[in-house]
Amino acid sequence: MANIGVRARPAARAPSFLGSGVPDLEDWRMTITQGSTQLQEFASQYAAQGFVLVKGLLSKEEAAAYRQTSHELLSRLNRDDDPTWQSAMGLSGGKTRLRHLHDAQFYDAAFSRLLVDPRFTDVAAAVMGVENVQLHHTKLFVKPPENGSPFPLHQDYPFFPHKYHRVGAAIFHFDDAPVEKGCVRILPGSHLQGPREHDPEGSYHLPDVPFESAVPQPAEAGDVLFFTYLTVHGSGVNVSNEPRTTWLVQYRDPGDPPTVKTHDHSLGQGMMLRGVDPTGRSGA
């Protein structure tokens, strides 16, 4: 599956850095091709395959700055909790580790700026086929080198089901994610079968779907992987000698109400990233 890229507009001046070391977005602005043709291509692949990998949505400089910000933030907080799923144990030959942080935008404004960046929100709106984009939650992940934890194949649907399934995810890659670093794997077209029955033991997963059947989606720093919450996905063990750093943003159409009151602990859930909430926050 060919990946569709984003064309960069060269910076007119040297970048100025704000606070945490992330470049001013006006300096490193990259734009979707005018006329929305590229957005339509993204939406078409997303509809058919359940995902689209947008190449170079962030510049290499931005990605490097966000990587530094992410690692400094995790070091500053110095938390020792490990969110590795119990159901992931069978995907590795030994014990693995994972570092994470919910709601990074409440710790550093750099992430807040990225949440409302039109480069991201315009793609999110286009692939969902809506004008309005609302935040569900965010998670910062670092897979440590040599034994970074995998994720078994699953859909995000059972964690927070919604009525019309207009819920998606964007994974921002702040450094390169080749196969050996445990890149995301996707089962193309799996979203078309709708919600699946998951095994809840050790976190929702799909034990009957072979891990090898999912297609690796290696990415470079600055790439963003968009996929629907019905797409079957997972990721492998990081066996490389470098960490893998990503930021997950789950978003939704504010007009799509949750069917179960769950996963509502995330700070900022219901924040509008693009457009308006026509429900007056009735679904938040």
C-alpha positions in Angstrom: 0.0 0.0 0.0 1.6 3.3 -1.1 1.7 6.0 1.5 0.5 9.5 0.7 2.8 12.3 1.6 2.4 15.9 2.7 4.2 18.6 0.8 6.4 21.0 2.8 6.6 24.7 2.3 10.1 25.9 3.1 10.5 28.1 6.1 11.0 31.8 5.3 13.2 32.4 8.3 15.2 30.6 10.9 13.0 28.9 13.5 12.3 30.5 16.8 11.9 28.1 19.7 9.2 28.4 22.3 9.5 27.4 25.9 10.1 23.7 25.8 12.2 23.7 22.7 9.5 23.0 20.1 9.7 25.3 17.0 7.1 28.0 16.5 4.5 26.4 14.2 4.6 29.5 12.0 8.2 28.8 11.2 7.9 25.2 10.2 4.4 25.3 8.6 3.6 22.5 6.2 0.4 22.5 4.2 -1.9 20.1 2.6 -2.0 20.6 -1.2 -4.4 23.4 -2.1 -7.8 22.4 -3.5 -8.2 19.6 -1.0 -7.3 16.9 -3.5 -4.8 15.4 -1.1 -7.3 15.4 1.7 -9.7 13.5 -0.6 -7.0 10.9 -1.3 -6.4 10.5 2.4 -10.1 10.0 3.0 -10.4 7.5 0.2 -7.6 5.3 1.5 -8.9 5.6 5.1 -12.4 4.5 3.9 -11.1 1.6 1.9 -8.2 0.4 4.2 -9.1 1.8 7.6 -5.9 3.8 7.8 -3.6 6.3 6.1 0.0 7.0 6.9 0.6 10.7 6.2 4.3 11.2 5.4 6.1 14.3 6.8 3.1 16.0 8.5 5.7 17.4 10.9 9.1 18.5 9.8 12.2 16.5 11.0 13.1 19.5 13.2 9.6 19.6 14.9 9.7 15.8 15.4 13.1 16.0 17.1 12.0 18.8 19.3 8.9 17.0 20.4 11.0 13.9 21.0 13.3 15.8 23.3 10.3 17.4 25.1 8.7 14.0 25.6 11.7 12.4 27.1 12.5 15.4 29.3 8.9 15.4 30.5 8.9 11.7 31.4 12.3 12.1 33.2 11.0 15.1 35.1 7.9 13.2 36.3 10.0 10.1 37.1 7.1 7.7 37.4 7.7 4.0 37.5 4.3 2.7 36.5 4.4 0.3 33.5 1.2 0.0 31.4 2.3 -3.2 29.6 -0.8 -5.3 28.9 -0.8 -8.8 30.5 -2.1 -10.1 27.2 1.1 -8.9 25.6 3.3 -11.5 27.5 3.0 -14.1 24.7 4.4 -11.8 22.0 7.9 -11.6 23.5 10.5 -14.0 24.7 10.8 -12.3 28.1 9.8 -9.4 30.3 9.2 -6.1 28.4 8.8 -2.5 29.5 6.8 0.6 28.5 6.8 4.2 29.6 3.7 6.4 29.2 1.8 9.5 30.2 -1.8 10.4 29.8 -2.8 13.9 28.9 0.7 15.3 28.0 -1.0 18.6 27.0 -1.7 19.3 30.7 2.0 19.1 31.4 3.5 21.0 28.5 1.9 23.6 26.2 3.8 22.2 23.2 1.3 19.3 23.0 -1.6 21.7 23.3 -0.4 23.6 20.2 -0.1 20.3 18.3 -3.7 19.3 19.2 -5.2 22.3 17.3 -2.7 22.4 14.5 -4.7 22.5 11.2 -2.2 20.1 9.6 -3.5 17.5 12.0 -7.1 18.5 12.5 -7.8 19.0 8.8 -6.8 15.4 8.1 -8.7 14.1 11.1 -11.9 15.9 9.8 -11.3 14.7 6.2 -10.9 11.0 7.0 -14.0 11.0 9.3 -16.0 13.0 6.7 -17.0 15.7 9.2 -16.3 19.3 9.9 -16.0 19.1 13.7 -13.2 17.3 15.6 -13.4 16.7 19.3 -10.7 15.3 21.6 -11.2 12.0 23.4 -7.8 11.5 25.0 -4.1 11.4 24.5 -1.2 9.1 25.5 2.5 9.6 25.2 4.4 6.3 24.7 8.1 5.4 24.8 9.1 1.9 24.0 12.5 1.4 25.7 15.3 -0.1 23.6 15.9 -3.9 23.5 12.7 -4.9 25.3 10.0 -2.2 24.6 6.6 -3.8 25.1 4.4 -4.9 22.2 0.6 -4.5 21.9 -1.5 -7.5 20.9 -3.9 -7.1 18.0 -7.1 -5.3 18.9 -9.7 -2.7 18.0 -10.0 0.4 20.1 -13.8 0.1 19.9 -14.4 -2.0 23.1 -12.5 0.5 25.2 -14.9 3.4 24.4 -17.8 2.3 22.0 -19.7 5.1 20.2 -23.0 4.9 18.4 -21.9 5.8 14.8 -18.2 4.7 15.1 -16.9 8.1 14.0 -13.9 7.8 16.3 -10.3 7.7 15.2 -6.7 7.8 16.3 -3.6 9.6 15.1 -0.1 8.3 16.1 2.6 11.0 15.8 6.0 9.6 15.3 8.7 11.7 17.0 11.5 9.4 15.9 11.9 6.7 13.2 9.9 3.6 13.8 11.2 0.7 11.6 10.0 -2.9 12.2 12.8 -3.6 14.6 11.6 -0.8 16.9 8.1 -2.3 17.2 6.2 -0.2 14.6 2.5 -0.3 14.4 0.9 -3.2 12.5 -2.4 -2.9 10.7 -4.9 -5.4 9.3 -6.0 -3.5 6.1 -9.8 -3.4 5.6 -10.5 -5.0 8.9 -12.7 -2.0 9.9 -15.3 -3.0 7.3 -16.3 -6.0 9.4 -17.4 -3.8 12.3 -17.0 -4.4 16.0 -15.4 -7.7 17.0 -15.7 -9.8 20.1 -12.5 -9.3 22.2 -11.0 -11.3 25.0 -11.0 -8.9 28.0 -8.4 -10.9 30.0 -5.3 -8.8 30.3 -6.8 -6.0 28.3 -9.0 -6.3 25.2 -7.3 -8.3 22.5 -8.0 -10.7 19.6 -6.3 -14.0 20.3 -7.8 -15.6 17.2 -6.2 -13.2 14.7 -2.6 -14.2 13.9 -0.2 -11.3 14.8 1.7 -12.1 11.6 -1.4 -11.3 9.5 -1.1 -7.6 10.4 1.0 -5.5 8.0 3.9 -3.5 9.5 3.7 0.3 9.0 7.2 1.5 9.4 7.3 5.3 9.8 9.8 8.1 9.9 10.1 10.9 12.4 7.3 13.4 11.5 4.9 10.9 10.0 1.4 10.5 11.4 -0.6 7.3 11.2 -4.4 7.9 11.1 -6.8 4.9 11.6 -10.4 4.3 12.7 -11.1 2.7 16.1 -12.6 -0.3 14.2 -9.3 -1.1 12.5 -7.4 -4.1 13.9 -3.9 -3.0 14.9 -1.1 -3.8 17.3 2.7 -3.4 17.5 5.8 -5.5 18.0 8.6 -5.6 20.5 11.3 -2.9 20.3 14.4 -5.0 19.9 16.6 -2.1 18.6 19.1 -0.2 20.6 17.0 3.0 20.5 13.7 4.0 22.1 10.6 4.5 20.0 8.7 7.7 20.9 5.1 8.3 19.8 2.1 10.4 20.8 -1.4 8.9 20.4 -4.3 11.3 20.0 -7.8 9.8 20.0 -10.4 12.0 18.4 -14.1 11.8 17.5 -17.1 13.5 15.9 -18.8 15.5 18.7 -22.1 14.4 17.1 -21.3 10.7 17.8 -22.4 9.9 21.4 -20.7 7.1 23.5 -22.9 4.1 24.0 -21.3 3.3 27.4 -20.1 5.6 30.1 -16.4 4.5 30.2 -12.9 5.9 29.7 -14.1 9.3 30.7 -11.3 10.0 33.2 -9.0 11.7 30.6 -8.4 15.4 31.2 -9.7 17.6 28.5 -12.1 15.1 27.0 -14.6 17.0 24.9 -12.2 19.8 24.0 -12.9 21.0 20.5 -9.9 20.7 18.2 -11.7 21.9 15.0 -15.1 23.5 14.4 -17.9 23.5 17.0 -19.8 21.1 19.2 -23.3 21.2 17.8 -24.6 19.1 20.8 -23.7 21.7 23.4 -21.4 19.2 25.1 -24.2 16.7 25.6 -21.9 13.9 24.5 -18.8 14.9 26.4 
